[in-house]
Amino acid sequence: MTAEGHLIFALASAIFSKRAELTPVLANGDWWHIIPATLLTSLLPDIDHPQSVLGRRFRWLSHPIARAFGHRGFTHSLLAVIGGIALFNLKVPQHWVVPADAFQGLVLGYLSHIVADMLTPAGVPLLWPCRWRFRLPLLASQKGNQMERIFCLALVVVAMWFSPGMPPFGADGWPAQMVSTVQSNINRLIDSHGAQ
């Protein structure tokens, strides 16, 4: 996925996570903390590719990581997420106060990158060092890929449409209600088309 696609996908993830009340912290968080934090880390996993947006700016870091792990290796795994959280908690000075909603936004941005790359044919080694690739190849990675842009922008629209305060997951939760709403709208369209 392109850098543009990752940024738009991260934006959709941030909007959806807050509106769906994914965690209590995100539900009550400040948009001005969550969105910038999510965007800030949405490109970070590609530090393992010297030609990526961050790789070109931080060559001194990108080249050793690329040599050690290759592209879409360690940095695209859950181990990197766990390691990053642990490192952040150990290394950030106590006098630096990072709001909880911004911290969750940072984690969300990183995870959104991994999920977005799972939508490409190459997938990601989610359980690195195990080399199994997890993928749901909906998007082909190409520079300037219009389908990727349309898909990610559509996700932003869906995330914005998502009604805050919907019931949580479960048999009567928002996923079931969303499916029910879509089905009833399709049936209504079919009925109105049949009446013509």
Residue frames as qw, qx, qy, qz and C-alpha x, y, z in Angstrom:
[[0.000, 0.890, 0.456, 0.000, 0.00, 0.00, 0.00],
 [0.378, 0.573, -0.033, 0.726, 1.21, 3.51, -0.73],
 [0.235, -0.094, -0.475, 0.843, 2.00, 6.12, 1.94],
 [0.346, -0.128, -0.115, -0.922, -1.12, 8.04, 0.89],
 [0.680, -0.240, -0.600, -0.346, -3.23, 4.91, 1.29],
 [0.540, -0.193, -0.673, 0.468, -1.80, 4.25, 4.74],
 [0.023, -0.009, -0.287, 0.958, -2.54, 7.80, 5.89],
 [0.525, -0.157, -0.262, -0.795, -6.14, 7.68, 4.65],
 [0.701, -0.204, -0.680, -0.072, -6.64, 4.18, 6.09],
 [0.375, -0.112, -0.601, 0.697, -5.27, 5.42, 9.45],
 [0.233, -0.082, 0.076, -0.966, -7.67, 8.37, 9.37],
 [0.680, -0.195, -0.468, -0.530, -10.58, 5.98, 8.76],
 [0.635, -0.148, -0.707, 0.273, -9.34, 3.74, 11.59],
 [0.152, -0.016, -0.457, 0.876, -9.14, 6.67, 14.01],
 [0.441, -0.122, -0.097, -0.884, -12.63, 7.94, 13.15],
 [0.736, -0.170, -0.574, -0.315, -14.15, 4.47, 13.34],
 [0.533, -0.071, -0.706, 0.461, -12.37, 3.58, 16.61],
 [0.044, 0.002, 0.384, -0.922, -13.63, 6.71, 18.35],
 [0.555, -0.061, -0.172, -0.811, -17.17, 6.53, 16.97],
 [0.771, -0.104, -0.597, -0.195, -17.46, 2.77, 17.63],
 [0.521, -0.693, 0.338, -0.366, -16.09, 3.35, 21.14],
 [0.785, 0.270, -0.549, 0.095, -13.47, 0.65, 20.62],
 [0.521, -0.148, -0.605, 0.584, -12.01, 1.43, 24.04],
 [0.242, -0.852, -0.425, 0.183, -13.36, 3.72, 26.77],
 [0.390, -0.527, 0.129, 0.743, -10.26, 5.92, 26.40],
 [0.184, 0.101, 0.577, 0.790, -10.82, 6.39, 22.65],
 [0.083, -0.684, -0.693, -0.213, -14.57, 6.88, 23.16],
 [0.280, -0.898, -0.263, 0.214, -13.96, 9.77, 25.56],
 [0.603, -0.217, 0.190, 0.744, -10.75, 10.96, 23.92],
 [0.130, 0.787, -0.019, -0.602, -10.04, 14.23, 22.21],
 [0.776, 0.593, 0.195, 0.089, -10.10, 14.20, 18.40],
 [0.233, 0.913, -0.309, 0.126, -7.08, 16.55, 18.46],
 [0.439, -0.565, 0.697, -0.036, -5.10, 13.86, 20.31],
 [0.798, 0.095, 0.593, -0.044, -6.33, 10.75, 18.51],
 [0.710, 0.693, 0.125, 0.006, -6.11, 11.79, 14.84],
 [0.221, 0.860, -0.456, 0.058, -2.60, 13.35, 14.89],
 [0.488, -0.482, 0.723, -0.090, -1.25, 10.49, 17.01],
 [0.833, 0.246, 0.493, -0.053, -2.73, 7.90, 14.64],
 [0.612, 0.787, -0.054, 0.045, -1.33, 9.65, 11.57],
 [0.137, -0.838, 0.527, -0.030, 2.06, 10.05, 13.27],
 [0.459, -0.360, 0.812, 0.020, 2.68, 6.29, 13.51],
 [0.818, 0.403, 0.282, -0.299, 0.74, 5.13, 10.45],
 [0.658, 0.681, -0.321, -0.004, 3.88, 5.09, 8.28],
 [0.347, -0.720, 0.588, -0.126, 6.29, 3.85, 10.95],
 [0.879, -0.076, 0.469, 0.017, 6.28, 0.10, 10.08],
 [0.762, 0.615, 0.079, 0.189, 7.74, 0.97, 6.65],
 [0.195, -0.882, 0.423, 0.074, 10.94, 2.23, 8.30],
 [0.723, -0.217, 0.627, 0.191, 12.20, -1.21, 7.18],
 [0.663, 0.541, 0.411, 0.315, 12.12, -0.08, 3.53],
 [0.420, -0.347, 0.095, 0.833, 14.86, 2.42, 2.53],
 [0.074, 0.220, 0.485, 0.843, 12.71, 3.82, -0.31],
 [0.197, -0.714, -0.671, 0.000, 9.66, 4.49, 1.88],
 [0.044, -0.894, -0.092, -0.436, 8.72, 8.01, 2.98],
 [0.586, -0.784, 0.201, -0.041, 10.34, 7.50, 6.41],
 [0.897, -0.069, 0.223, 0.376, 13.12, 5.29, 5.04],
 [0.517, 0.617, 0.092, 0.586, 14.37, 8.10, 2.79],
 [0.178, -0.877, 0.094, -0.437, 14.37, 10.57, 5.69],
 [0.600, -0.638, 0.455, -0.164, 15.96, 8.25, 8.23],
 [0.767, 0.448, -0.459, -0.035, 18.40, 6.23, 6.10],
 [0.085, 0.515, -0.748, 0.410, 20.72, 5.72, 9.06],
 [0.537, -0.100, 0.663, -0.511, 17.93, 3.73, 10.74],
 [0.820, 0.351, 0.033, -0.452, 16.17, 2.27, 7.72],
 [0.569, 0.536, -0.618, -0.083, 19.18, 0.54, 6.13],
 [0.017, -0.313, 0.894, -0.320, 20.20, -1.51, 9.21],
 [0.617, 0.115, 0.551, -0.550, 16.58, -2.54, 9.85],
 [0.767, 0.474, -0.182, -0.392, 16.14, -3.53, 6.18],
 [0.399, 0.492, -0.772, 0.043, 19.35, -5.59, 6.27],
 [0.189, -0.203, 0.849, -0.448, 18.41, -7.31, 9.52],
 [0.463, 0.262, 0.725, -0.438, 14.74, -8.06, 8.84],
 [0.141, 0.231, 0.739, 0.617, 13.85, -7.17, 5.24],
 [0.337, -0.101, -0.086, -0.932, 10.72, -5.33, 4.18],
 [0.774, -0.242, -0.152, -0.565, 7.53, -6.47, 5.88],
 [0.588, 0.076, -0.751, 0.289, 9.42, -8.46, 8.44],
 [0.359, -0.280, -0.666, 0.591, 9.67, -7.72, 12.14],
 [0.057, 0.106, 0.149, -0.982, 8.26, -4.18, 11.90],
 [0.542, -0.080, -0.375, -0.748, 5.01, -5.57, 10.47],
 [0.533, -0.157, -0.829, 0.063, 4.37, -7.98, 13.35],
 [0.576, -0.733, -0.262, -0.251, 2.53, -8.04, 16.65],
 [0.772, -0.292, -0.191, 0.531, 5.91, -8.51, 18.35],
 [0.328, 0.291, 0.038, 0.898, 6.94, -5.06, 17.06],
 [0.351, -0.673, -0.252, -0.601, 3.73, -3.56, 18.47],
 [0.776, -0.577, -0.242, 0.074, 4.29, -5.17, 21.88],
 [0.698, -0.076, -0.085, 0.707, 7.98, -4.21, 21.82],
 [0.144, 0.496, 0.132, 0.846, 7.14, -0.63, 20.84],
 [0.519, -0.725, -0.233, -0.388, 4.63, -0.27, 23.67],
 [0.819, -0.446, -0.169, 0.319, 7.12, -1.69, 26.18],
 [0.571, 0.132, 0.007, 0.810, 9.95, 0.51, 24.89],
 [0.080, -0.656, -0.188, -0.727, 7.74, 3.60, 24.97],
 [0.652, -0.704, -0.200, -0.197, 6.73, 2.90, 28.57],
 [0.816, -0.327, -0.080, 0.470, 10.36, 2.32, 29.61],
 [0.557, 0.106, 0.129, 0.814, 12.10, 5.10, 27.70],
 [0.027, -0.745, -0.266, -0.611, 9.70, 8.03, 27.78],
 [0.206, 0.153, -0.529, 0.809, 10.74, 10.31, 30.67],
 [0.154, -0.528, -0.785, 0.286, 8.21, 10.56, 33.48],
 [0.007, 0.528, 0.192, -0.827, 7.91, 14.34, 33.09],
 [0.218, 0.075, -0.581, -0.780, 6.65, 13.87, 29.52],
 [0.474, 0.259, 0.673, -0.505, 2.94, 13.44, 29.88],
 [0.194, 0.024, -0.732, -0.653, 1.40, 11.65, 26.92],
 [0.629, -0.008, 0.252, -0.735, -2.40, 11.59, 27.26],
 [0.541, 0.002, 0.837, -0.084, -3.90, 8.11, 27.27],
 [0.666, 0.626, 0.333, -0.231, -6.00, 8.86, 24.17],
 [0.329, 0.818, -0.426, -0.203, -2.91, 10.02, 22.25],
 [0.271, -0.427, 0.862, 0.028, -1.01, 6.91, 23.32],
 [0.634, 0.272, 0.713, -0.128, -3.83, 4.68, 22.11],
 [0.542, 0.797, 0.008, -0.266, -3.86, 6.71, 18.89],
 [0.037, 0.701, -0.687, -0.186, -0.15, 5.97, 18.43],
 [0.423, -0.097, 0.901, -0.022, -0.81, 2.23, 18.82],
 [0.616, 0.561, 0.476, -0.280, -3.86, 2.45, 16.55],
 [0.383, 0.812, -0.290, -0.332, -1.84, 4.14, 13.79],
 [0.087, -0.488, 0.857, 0.140, 0.81, 1.44, 13.85],
 [0.478, 0.157, 0.852, -0.142, -1.82, -1.32, 13.86],
 [0.577, 0.680, 0.208, -0.402, -3.74, 0.35, 11.03],
 [0.239, 0.686, -0.601, -0.332, -0.61, 0.12, 8.87],
 [0.209, -0.202, 0.957, 0.017, -0.30, -3.61, 9.55],
 [0.530, 0.428, 0.664, -0.309, -4.00, -4.22, 8.84],
 [0.477, 0.755, -0.095, -0.440, -3.81, -2.19, 5.61],
 [0.144, 0.560, -0.776, -0.252, -0.81, -4.23, 4.43],
 [0.418, 0.046, 0.895, -0.147, -2.78, -7.40, 5.18],
 [0.595, 0.605, 0.346, -0.399, -5.18, -6.28, 2.44],
 [0.370, 0.708, -0.493, -0.345, -2.44, -6.64, -0.20],
 [0.928, 0.195, -0.303, -0.099, -1.30, -9.89, -1.87],
 [0.435, 0.458, -0.643, 0.432, 2.05, -9.84, 0.00],
 [0.724, -0.581, -0.360, -0.099, 0.37, -9.81, 3.43],
 [0.093, -0.766, 0.471, -0.428, 2.31, -9.50, 6.68],
 [0.596, 0.030, -0.764, 0.246, 4.16, -11.89, 9.03],
 [0.484, -0.686, -0.061, -0.539, 1.86, -11.08, 11.94],
 [0.867, -0.493, 0.064, -0.027, 3.42, -13.76, 14.16],
 [0.531, 0.656, -0.439, 0.310, 7.04, -13.00, 13.27],
 [0.051, -0.556, 0.711, 0.427, 9.54, -14.75, 13.57],
 [0.582, 0.284, 0.762, 0.012, 7.12, -17.34, 12.19],
 [0.090, -0.205, 0.494, 0.840, 7.10, -16.67, 8.45],
 [0.193, 0.563, 0.800, 0.076, 3.38, -17.31, 7.90],
 [0.001, 0.047, 0.178, 0.983, 1.86, -14.46, 5.96],
 [0.178, 0.569, 0.708, -0.379, -1.56, -13.21, 6.91],
 [0.025, 0.137, -0.380, -0.915, -3.44, -11.67, 4.00],
 [0.413, 0.615, 0.635, -0.220, -6.84, -10.84, 2.60],
 [0.341, -0.128, 0.421, 0.830, -5.73, -9.63, -0.86],
 [0.283, 0.785, 0.517, -0.192, -8.34, -7.02, -1.73],
 [0.183, 0.954, -0.103, -0.213, -5.88, -4.44, -3.05],
 [0.842, 0.255, 0.046, 0.473, -2.94, -4.70, -5.43],
 [0.380, -0.744, 0.048, 0.547, 0.00, -2.49, -4.43],
 [0.564, 0.482, 0.302, 0.599, 0.90, -0.04, -7.18],
 [0.236, -0.264, -0.107, 0.929, 2.23, 3.48, -7.15],
 [0.271, 0.132, -0.143, -0.942, -0.67, 5.90, -7.63],
 [0.078, -0.244, -0.957, -0.134, -3.20, 3.09, -7.32],
 [0.347, -0.244, -0.136, -0.895, -6.64, 4.69, -7.82],
 [0.696, -0.331, -0.587, -0.249, -8.51, 1.64, -6.48],
 [0.537, -0.191, -0.570, 0.591, -6.54, 1.87, -3.22],
 [0.005, 0.061, -0.151, 0.987, -7.39, 5.58, -2.90],
 [0.533, -0.271, -0.364, -0.714, -11.10, 4.98, -3.59],
 [0.698, -0.282, -0.655, 0.059, -11.21, 2.05, -1.14],
 [0.419, -0.158, -0.492, 0.747, -9.53, 4.04, 1.66],
 [0.165, -0.111, 0.005, -0.980, -11.68, 7.14, 1.08],
 [0.623, -0.314, -0.524, -0.489, -14.78, 4.93, 1.13],
 [0.608, -0.276, -0.649, 0.364, -13.64, 3.62, 4.52],
 [0.124, -0.027, -0.287, 0.949, -13.42, 7.22, 5.79],
 [0.437, -0.208, -0.269, -0.833, -16.99, 7.85, 4.60],
 [0.700, -0.307, -0.629, -0.141, -18.24, 4.65, 6.25],
 [0.476, -0.168, -0.564, 0.653, -16.40, 5.53, 9.48],
 [0.075, -0.043, 0.125, -0.988, -17.98, 9.01, 9.49],
 [0.573, -0.239, -0.445, -0.646, -21.41, 7.51, 8.80],
 [0.538, -0.183, -0.791, 0.227, -21.02, 5.12, 11.74],
 [0.399, -0.740, -0.171, -0.515, -23.38, 6.30, 14.45],
 [0.146, 0.352, -0.696, 0.609, -21.74, 6.95, 17.84],
 [0.471, -0.162, 0.521, -0.693, -23.35, 5.27, 20.80],
 [0.783, 0.078, -0.466, -0.404, -24.38, 2.14, 18.92],
 [0.872, -0.418, 0.200, -0.159, -24.54, -0.99, 21.07],
 [0.234, -0.633, 0.719, 0.168, -21.26, -2.92, 21.51],
 [0.360, 0.254, -0.845, -0.302, -20.29, -6.15, 19.77],
 [0.332, 0.042, 0.857, -0.392, -22.47, -9.22, 20.34],
 [0.218, 0.387, 0.875, 0.192, -25.64, -10.84, 19.06],
 [0.089, 0.871, 0.484, -0.010, -27.60, -7.59, 19.37],
 [0.389, -0.576, 0.101, 0.712, -24.62, -5.27, 18.87],
 [0.265, 0.736, -0.140, -0.606, -23.81, -2.83, 16.10],
 [0.039, -0.278, 0.827, 0.487, -22.38, -5.43, 13.64],
 [0.181, 0.370, 0.911, 0.021, -25.68, -7.32, 13.65],
 [0.206, 0.764, 0.380, -0.478, -27.67, -4.08, 13.44],
 [0.070, 0.607, -0.430, -0.665, -25.52, -2.85, 10.56],
 [0.077, -0.016, 0.926, 0.371, -26.06, -6.08, 8.59],
 [0.178, 0.568, 0.777, -0.204, -29.79, -5.89, 9.33],
 [0.159, 0.758, 0.079, -0.628, -29.94, -2.27, 8.10],
 [0.042, 0.421, -0.669, -0.611, -28.09, -3.12, 4.88],
 [0.116, 0.197, 0.958, 0.173, -30.35, -6.11, 4.25],
 [0.202, 0.684, 0.606, -0.353, -33.53, -4.09, 4.81],
 [0.144, 0.705, -0.184, -0.670, -32.28, -1.33, 2.47],
 [0.013, -0.211, 0.845, 0.491, -31.48, -3.90, -0.23],
 [0.149, 0.414, 0.897, -0.036, -34.92, -5.48, 0.18],
 [0.184, 0.746, 0.313, -0.558, -36.54, -2.03, -0.04],
 [0.100, 0.549, -0.490, -0.670, -34.62, -1.30, -3.27],
 [0.060, 0.030, 0.949, 0.307, -35.65, -4.65, -4.74],
 [0.170, 0.579, 0.756, -0.254, -39.29, -4.09, -3.79],
 [0.187, 0.751, 0.074, -0.629, -39.35, -0.57, -5.24],
 [0.054, 0.400, -0.696, -0.593, -37.65, -1.77, -8.43],
 [0.101, 0.207, 0.964, 0.131, -40.15, -4.65, -8.74],
 [0.203, 0.658, 0.568, -0.452, -43.10, -2.27, -8.31],
 [0.148, 0.601, -0.262, -0.741, -42.03, -0.25, -11.35]]
